[in-house]
Amino acid sequence: MRELYSADKVYTQEGFQENYALLVENGRIAEVGVREELLQRYPDARHIRWEGQAIVPGTVNSHNHSFQSLLRGIAADKPFLEWRDQALYRYSPLLDEEAIYTGALLAFGEMLRYGVTTVCDFFYVHNGGTAYDEAVIRAAGDLGIRLVFARTMYDWAGAPLSYRETVPEAVERTRSLAAKYQGNSMVTVHPAPHSPHAASPEMIKAGHRLAVELDTPFHIHVAEEMFEVEEILRDYGLRPVHYLDSLGVLDERMIAIHLVWLENPEIELIGRRRGALAYCPSSNMFLADGVTRIPDLLQAGVRVALGTDGGCSNNRISVYEEMRMCALLQKVSRLDGTCITAEQVYRMGTSSAGDILRMPIGSIAAGQHADFAALDIRDLSLAPRKELFANMVYAMQPGAVSKAVVGGKLVFEQGKILTVSEASIGGRVDRLFEKWDKPV
């Protein structure tokens, strides 16, 4: 069935257009153009007209840990290692399959409300198999959000047992999960060695080999905290980026997360190797990690996307929020209001993220997945409408997002998720903590 969506404004690669529409067919955008012309050419299409709205690409959350939304507010205002021990390591042993499913419903449902239509979930609580992985995938499917499942490969002995796998186990389980969902446009599986400090050299190399085999990117946390840099220097005599290069894994497949503590030669090397960054500015601020040098990375040719990170190291999971935070943090840290623009950070949260993840998402153009949102341009946070683009990036409040469509299906409208009851999600979370808080 063909559907023709039109609104007061449509955001294309050339900016906001008036009197435009997009033709959706079989979950894809088939054509974008002047509304009247498309109506004449496709008289059989169902015309869906959104008055007072602007149609914009769905945003792409390039890095999240869905289960961490359950731990939001726990161990706030703590140093990184205390936060990790009091939130993640304390509660991980309590997580069962239903808790993982509940956490994913909470995280992904909230994202839909904020216009996120694709999320990359970097998931590492495997508990010796893939059932917990499947719980995350099931939650995404029930809600109707597009999922990149970055299956973490983790063998550091200091982590909870539920995180850890041997190299052969991690490879086989990740490979089998990828094979199961091969060809499914709503779920894509990528290997994700956790980090240079939590994945052995053998695990990191195995993750990269598997990414080559599957022809996907691979994801890895790099240089988030200074202690990690010091550990890699101590153990291998190299800084993190040069260490990864020595393993043969620094290439165009690598999506590094954070990249806070880099020196100039590392930045230049990532650019030469065509690596990418999933940048999480709010999380870096919340955990006092430091400030990633985004303008320098861009100048070196590093491709940059935006992520929220987990809900307990950010507390908000809106990519629009990360656009604003990225720009403001870079401007103030460099004392230069011109060092990064609204257009650059907007692309990081949309089309650049799609390019980095190798998916047809993040822009409204023919051939792209039909993933888009509507903004209520009468919302006061978008006034004056004369400056709609700048206000979308720097001023917009979450309530201005009025609808979300994923794969051509309306999944959020006028403050209500249409696929899973928000009350049921909240109830599941409440019951979970009632169980956890009961005295043993």
Disulfide bonds with the S-S distance in Angstrom:
none
